[in-house]
């Protein structure tokens, strides 16, 4: 598996599918000049870039993919901003506590935009990250969690079921499972956060062609267990077959989906 190529596929193809989610959250919380955002699992940094373009100071933290972080640094380099005054940006390869700095003011917003509620066990590491991040935020600061919507509202669920079928011999974390109604609330509760509102956002997955759809979906990591249980060729074949119902006459692929977010507060 070429991790650099997969990170690039995520950055160039798949990550933009979540732009409506990022925008809805930033609009609702009126993120702008004066905001200080701590993004957990920031990946290749598109959500960070959007917050920074609104005038927010941003810090991104991630320990899962150095390749995605390298792309985030490229996006947030001073040269990318041209003559515009650049706001404060930081990218941290590590954990939330690695972003702690006695000279840095408390954060006014913590985000965990990587959607949970799709893989068995995908929220297990999030509780620890939130526990480490919330002491760095102001009291009462919003913490935003994101997750997949109901399977019946997510066309991509039918494609993700392929991952479950192929990974079934493993029968462990990493296999797809339907999102549950209270996934986000349970994570917030375990982290000692108080829910304070939620919302649903339409995030259709649209691709220029079948190859882009396959590359984009595989870049999510949601099929890794299936690849480990079988092989890349088998996964590519079955995912492609599952995408055919969503391919239009012009060759594009379109799958309507709904994602959910929860706003909780730092006690």
NORLINPE-V237193 format. One record per backbone hydrogen bond with DSSP energy under -0.5 kcal/mol. NH is the residue of the N-H (numbers start at 1). CO is the residue of the C=O. E is the energy in kcal/mol with one decimal. If there is no record, write none. Layout:
BEGIN
NH_CO_E, NH_CO_E
END
This chain:
BEGIN
3_1_-1.0, 6_2_-2.1, 7_3_-2.3, 8_4_-1.9, 9_5_-2.3, 10_6_-2.3, 11_7_-2.5, 12_8_-2.9, 13_9_-2.5, 14_9_-1.4, 15_10_-3.3, 17_14_-1.9, 18_15_-1.8, 19_16_-1.6, 21_18_-0.6, 22_18_-2.1, 23_19_-2.9, 24_20_-2.2, 25_21_-2.1, 26_22_-2.5, 27_23_-2.5, 28_24_-2.3, 29_25_-2.3, 30_27_-0.9, 31_26_-2.2, 33_54_-0.5, 34_55_-0.7, 35_32_-2.3, 37_57_-3.0, 38_109_-2.7, 39_37_-0.6, 39_59_-3.0, 40_38_-0.6, 40_111_-3.3, 41_61_-1.5, 42_39_-0.6, 42_61_-1.7, 45_42_-2.1, 49_45_-2.5, 50_46_-2.2, 51_47_-2.0, 52_48_-2.9, 53_49_-2.2, 54_50_-0.6, 54_51_-0.9, 55_52_-1.8, 56_51_-2.0, 57_35_-2.6, 58_88_-2.4, 59_37_-2.5, 60_90_-2.9, 61_39_-2.8, 62_92_-2.0, 69_65_-2.0, 70_66_-2.2, 71_67_-1.3, 72_68_-2.0, 73_69_-2.4, 74_70_-1.7, 75_71_-2.2, 76_72_-1.7, 77_74_-1.0, 80_77_-1.4, 81_78_-1.8, 82_79_-0.9, 84_81_-1.8, 90_58_-1.8, 92_60_-3.5, 93_91_-0.5, 94_62_-1.3, 94_92_-1.2, 98_95_-2.0, 99_96_-2.1, 100_97_-1.2, 104_101_-1.5, 107_136_-2.3, 108_36_-2.1, 109_36_-1.6, 110_142_-2.2, 111_38_-2.5, 112_144_-2.5, 115_113_-0.6, 116_146_-2.0, 120_175_-2.9, 122_119_-2.1, 124_121_-1.3, 127_123_-1.1, 128_124_-0.5, 129_125_-1.5, 130_126_-2.7, 131_127_-2.3, 132_128_-1.8, 133_129_-1.8, 134_130_-2.8, 135_131_-0.5, 136_133_-1.9, 137_134_-1.5, 138_107_-2.8, 140_266_-2.3, 141_138_-2.0, 142_108_-0.8, 143_264_-2.9, 144_110_-2.8, 145_143_-0.5, 145_262_-2.4, 146_112_-1.2, 147_260_-2.8, 148_116_-2.0, 149_258_-2.0, 153_150_-2.2, 154_151_-1.3, 155_153_-0.6, 155_256_-2.9, 157_154_-1.6, 158_155_-1.3, 159_155_-0.5, 159_156_-0.6, 160_156_-2.4, 161_157_-1.5, 162_159_-1.5, 163_160_-1.0, 164_160_-1.1, 165_161_-2.3, 166_162_-2.4, 167_163_-2.1, 168_164_-0.8, 170_167_-2.3, 171_167_-0.9, 174_120_-1.6, 175_172_-1.3, 177_118_-3.0, 183_180_-1.4, 186_182_-2.4, 187_183_-1.6, 188_184_-2.4, 189_185_-2.6, 190_186_-2.2, 191_187_-1.6, 192_189_-1.5, 193_188_-2.8, 194_265_-1.5, 195_193_-0.6, 196_197_-0.5, 196_263_-4.0, 199_261_-2.0, 201_259_-3.0, 203_201_-0.5, 203_257_-2.3, 205_255_-3.1, 206_204_-0.7, 207_253_-2.7, 213_209_-1.9, 214_210_-2.5, 215_211_-2.6, 216_212_-2.7, 217_213_-2.5, 218_214_-2.4, 219_215_-1.4, 220_217_-1.3, 221_218_-1.2, 222_217_-0.5, 224_221_-1.3, 227_223_-2.3, 228_224_-2.4, 229_225_-1.9, 230_226_-1.9, 235_231_-2.1, 236_232_-2.9, 237_233_-2.2, 238_234_-2.4, 239_235_-2.7, 240_236_-2.1, 241_237_-2.0, 242_238_-1.9, 243_239_-1.1, 243_240_-0.6, 244_240_-0.8, 244_241_-0.8, 246_243_-1.9, 247_244_-1.6, 248_252_-3.4, 251_248_-2.0, 253_207_-2.0, 254_246_-2.3, 255_205_-2.4, 259_201_-2.9, 260_147_-3.0, 261_199_-2.6, 262_145_-2.6, 263_197_-3.1, 264_143_-2.8, 264_262_-0.6, 265_194_-1.6, 266_141_-2.1
END
